[in-house]
Structures are given as structure tokens and as C-alpha cells.
Amino acid sequence: MYAIVNTGGKQYKIHQGDILRVEKIPGEVGSPVSLDRVLMFADGENVSIGRPVLDNVAVKGHIVEQGKAKKIIVFKYKRRKRYRRKLGHRQQYTAIKIDSIEA
């Protein structure tokens, strides 16, 4: 059994028990989370595809971690113009453990 959900502008294929790193969702560690934008649901035999989302399917989970990803370096450079800009960025994320997929 798996589902495809949309959160943070991205789509994820999830199974029950997966740990998923998504864009930051407000909440404390251990608090429940419901992902209701389910695009597709498959239970082994039947496949349901939403147009655009499925209303009768919900994915339940809880927050495992709130953190920051590794630093990336943004370096802007124009040759022969003495223009250099160096910037770092760390994207915030939320780790969610999927408890159940309810149809």
C-alpha cells in the first residue's frame, strides 16, 4: 500500500512506516500531522487517482525532527568586473514518520 502526496510544492511516494523529510511544517516534535493533499492511492489491487486530489484518503503521521539541511554555497561572479558575492544557505526541514494511510 502506498500513496503519492503533495506538500511544500513537491510530490512524494510514501509507504507506511517511512520517514519523510519535507519543507518546514510548524509544530513540535511528537505532534501529529495530517497530509490531506493525496494525489494517488494504491492498495495492491486497486489504484485511485485524484483529479486533482482524493477527498476520502488521508495520511497520518507525527513529527520526528525539526532541523536544517547541509549548507549550500551560492557564489555569484562576473569576470573582469571585480564582482564577487558569496552567500550560504541552510534550508529548514521537518522529518515526518508516516503512521497510517487511511482510505
Phi and psi restraints in degrees (value plus and minus 20) as a CYANA .aco file:
   2 TYR   PHI    -168.1  -128.1
   2 TYR   PSI     146.2   186.2
   3 ALA   PHI    -163.0  -123.0
   3 ALA   PSI     137.4   177.4
   4 ILE   PHI    -135.7   -95.7
   4 ILE   PSI     100.0   140.0
   5 VAL   PHI    -137.1   -97.1
   5 VAL   PSI     138.2   178.2
   6 ASN   PHI    -137.6   -97.6
   6 ASN   PSI     100.5   140.5
   7 THR   PHI    -171.2  -131.2
   7 THR   PSI     118.5   158.5
   8 GLY   PHI      46.6    86.6
   8 GLY   PSI       4.9    44.9
   9 GLY   PHI      59.1    99.1
   9 GLY   PSI     -11.6    28.4
  10 LYS   PHI    -147.5  -107.5
  10 LYS   PSI     140.3   180.3
  11 GLN   PHI    -132.3   -92.3
  11 GLN   PSI     118.4   158.4
  12 TYR   PHI    -151.0  -111.0
  12 TYR   PSI     117.6   157.6
  13 LYS   PHI    -113.6   -73.6
  13 LYS   PSI     102.8   142.8
  14 ILE   PHI    -147.3  -107.3
  14 ILE   PSI     129.5   169.5
  15 HIS   PHI    -140.0  -100.0
  15 HIS   PSI     144.5   184.5
  16 GLN   PHI     -87.2   -47.2
  16 GLN   PSI     112.5   152.5
  17 GLY   PHI      74.9   114.9
  17 GLY   PSI     -27.6    12.4
  18 ASP   PHI     -89.7   -49.7
  18 ASP   PSI     132.7   172.7
  19 ILE   PHI    -130.2   -90.2
  19 ILE   PSI     103.1   143.1
  20 LEU   PHI    -138.3   -98.3
  20 LEU   PSI     111.0   151.0
  21 ARG   PHI    -121.6   -81.6
  21 ARG   PSI      92.2   132.2
  22 VAL   PHI    -139.5   -99.5
  22 VAL   PSI     153.1   193.1
  23 GLU   PHI     -78.4   -38.4
  23 GLU   PSI     134.4   174.4
  24 LYS   PHI     -75.4   -35.4
  24 LYS   PSI     110.3   150.3
  25 ILE   PHI    -137.9   -97.9
  25 ILE   PSI     110.5   150.5
  26 PRO   PHI     -86.2   -46.2
  26 PRO   PSI     120.2   160.2
  27 GLY   PHI     130.9   170.9
  27 GLY   PSI     141.9   181.9
  28 GLU   PHI    -110.7   -70.7
  28 GLU   PSI     141.9   181.9
  29 VAL   PHI     -84.9   -44.9
  29 VAL   PSI     109.6   149.6
  30 GLY   PHI      77.4   117.4
  30 GLY   PSI     -33.4     6.6
  31 SER   PHI     -97.4   -57.4
  31 SER   PSI     125.9   165.9
  32 PRO   PHI     -92.7   -52.7
  32 PRO   PSI     130.1   170.1
  33 VAL   PHI    -153.6  -113.6
  33 VAL   PSI     119.0   159.0
  34 SER   PHI    -140.7  -100.7
  34 SER   PSI     104.5   144.5
  35 LEU   PHI    -121.4   -81.4
  35 LEU   PSI      88.5   128.5
  36 ASP   PHI    -123.6   -83.6
  36 ASP   PSI     -25.5    14.5
  37 ARG   PHI    -110.4   -70.4
  37 ARG   PSI      56.8    96.8
  38 VAL   PHI    -114.0   -74.0
  38 VAL   PSI     101.0   141.0
  39 LEU   PHI    -110.9   -70.9
  39 LEU   PSI     -51.8   -11.8
  40 MET   PHI    -171.0  -131.0
  40 MET   PSI     126.7   166.7
  41 PHE   PHI    -159.7  -119.7
  41 PHE   PSI     111.9   151.9
  42 ALA   PHI    -153.9  -113.9
  42 ALA   PSI     112.1   152.1
  43 ASP   PHI    -133.2   -93.2
  43 ASP   PSI      -1.9    38.1
  44 GLY   PHI      88.6   128.6
  44 GLY   PSI     -65.0   -25.0
  45 GLU   PHI    -128.4   -88.4
  45 GLU   PSI     -67.3   -27.3
  46 ASN   PHI    -123.7   -83.7
  46 ASN   PSI     123.4   163.4
  47 VAL   PHI    -142.7  -102.7
  47 VAL   PSI     106.5   146.5
  48 SER   PHI    -133.8   -93.8
  48 SER   PSI     108.6   148.6
  49 ILE   PHI    -137.9   -97.9
  49 ILE   PSI     108.2   148.2
  50 GLY   PHI    -103.9   -63.9
  50 GLY   PSI     136.2   176.2
  51 ARG   PHI    -149.8  -109.8
  51 ARG   PSI      61.0   101.0
  52 PRO   PHI    -108.4   -68.4
  52 PRO   PSI     -43.9    -3.9
  53 VAL   PHI    -145.5  -105.5
  53 VAL   PSI     139.8   179.8
  54 LEU   PHI    -111.8   -71.8
  54 LEU   PSI     109.9   149.9
  55 ASP   PHI    -105.2   -65.2
  55 ASP   PSI     -48.4    -8.4
  56 ASN   PHI    -116.0   -76.0
  56 ASN   PSI      -8.8    31.2
  57 VAL   PHI    -141.6  -101.6
  57 VAL   PSI     114.4   154.4
  58 ALA   PHI    -156.4  -116.4
  58 ALA   PSI     125.8   165.8
  59 VAL   PHI    -131.3   -91.3
  59 VAL   PSI     102.7   142.7
  60 LYS   PHI    -126.7   -86.7
  60 LYS   PSI     122.8   162.8
  61 GLY   PHI    -181.3  -141.3
  61 GLY   PSI    -194.5  -154.5
  62 HIS   PHI    -160.9  -120.9
  62 HIS   PSI     136.1   176.1
  63 ILE   PHI     -97.8   -57.8
  63 ILE   PSI     107.7   147.7
  64 VAL   PHI    -118.8   -78.8
  64 VAL   PSI     -56.8   -16.8
  65 GLU   PHI    -175.6  -135.6
  65 GLU   PSI     123.9   163.9
  66 GLN   PHI    -136.3   -96.3
  66 GLN   PSI     104.6   144.6
  67 GLY   PHI    -175.9  -135.9
  67 GLY   PSI    -191.0  -151.0
  68 LYS   PHI    -143.0  -103.0
  68 LYS   PSI     122.3   162.3
  69 ALA   PHI     -97.0   -57.0
  69 ALA   PSI     157.8   197.8
  70 LYS   PHI     -84.3   -44.3
  70 LYS   PSI     133.1   173.1
  71 LYS   PHI     -93.7   -53.7
  71 LYS   PSI     116.8   156.8
  72 ILE   PHI    -131.7   -91.7
  72 ILE   PSI     129.9   169.9
  73 ILE   PHI    -124.1   -84.1
  73 ILE   PSI     106.6   146.6
  74 VAL   PHI    -125.8   -85.8
  74 VAL   PSI      93.5   133.5
  75 PHE   PHI    -141.2  -101.2
  75 PHE   PSI      97.3   137.3
  76 LYS   PHI    -124.4   -84.4
  76 LYS   PSI     118.3   158.3
  77 TYR   PHI    -171.7  -131.7
  77 TYR   PSI     113.7   153.7
  78 LYS   PHI    -144.3  -104.3
  78 LYS   PSI     101.8   141.8
  79 ARG   PHI     -89.2   -49.2
  79 ARG   PSI     126.2   166.2
  80 ARG   PHI      42.7    82.7
  80 ARG   PSI      -8.2    31.8
  81 LYS   PHI    -140.0  -100.0
  81 LYS   PSI     -17.6    22.4
  82 ARG   PHI      36.2    76.2
  82 ARG   PSI      21.0    61.0
  83 TYR   PHI    -136.0   -96.0
  83 TYR   PSI      93.4   133.4
  84 ARG   PHI    -160.1  -120.1
  84 ARG   PSI     112.2   152.2
  85 ARG   PHI    -154.2  -114.2
  85 ARG   PSI     106.3   146.3
  86 LYS   PHI    -138.0   -98.0
  86 LYS   PSI     107.9   147.9
  87 LEU   PHI    -158.3  -118.3
  87 LEU   PSI     125.7   165.7
  88 GLY   PHI    -134.8   -94.8
  88 GLY   PSI     134.5   174.5
  89 HIS   PHI    -166.7  -126.7
  89 HIS   PSI     116.2   156.2
  90 ARG   PHI    -144.2  -104.2
  90 ARG   PSI      95.0   135.0
  91 GLN   PHI     -98.7   -58.7
  91 GLN   PSI     113.9   153.9
  92 GLN   PHI    -100.6   -60.6
  92 GLN   PSI     124.7   164.7
  93 TYR   PHI    -160.1  -120.1
  93 TYR   PSI     145.2   185.2
  94 THR   PHI    -146.7  -106.7
  94 THR   PSI     108.2   148.2
  95 ALA   PHI    -114.8   -74.8
  95 ALA   PSI     105.3   145.3
  96 ILE   PHI    -139.1   -99.1
  96 ILE   PSI     113.0   153.0
  97 LYS   PHI    -118.3   -78.3
  97 LYS   PSI     106.5   146.5
  98 ILE   PHI    -101.5   -61.5
  98 ILE   PSI      98.4   138.4
  99 ASP   PHI    -108.8   -68.8
  99 ASP   PSI     -65.8   -25.8
 100 SER   PHI    -175.2  -135.2
 100 SER   PSI     134.2   174.2
 101 ILE   PHI    -137.2   -97.2
 101 ILE   PSI      91.1   131.1
 102 GLU   PHI    -125.3   -85.3
 102 GLU   PSI     103.5   143.5
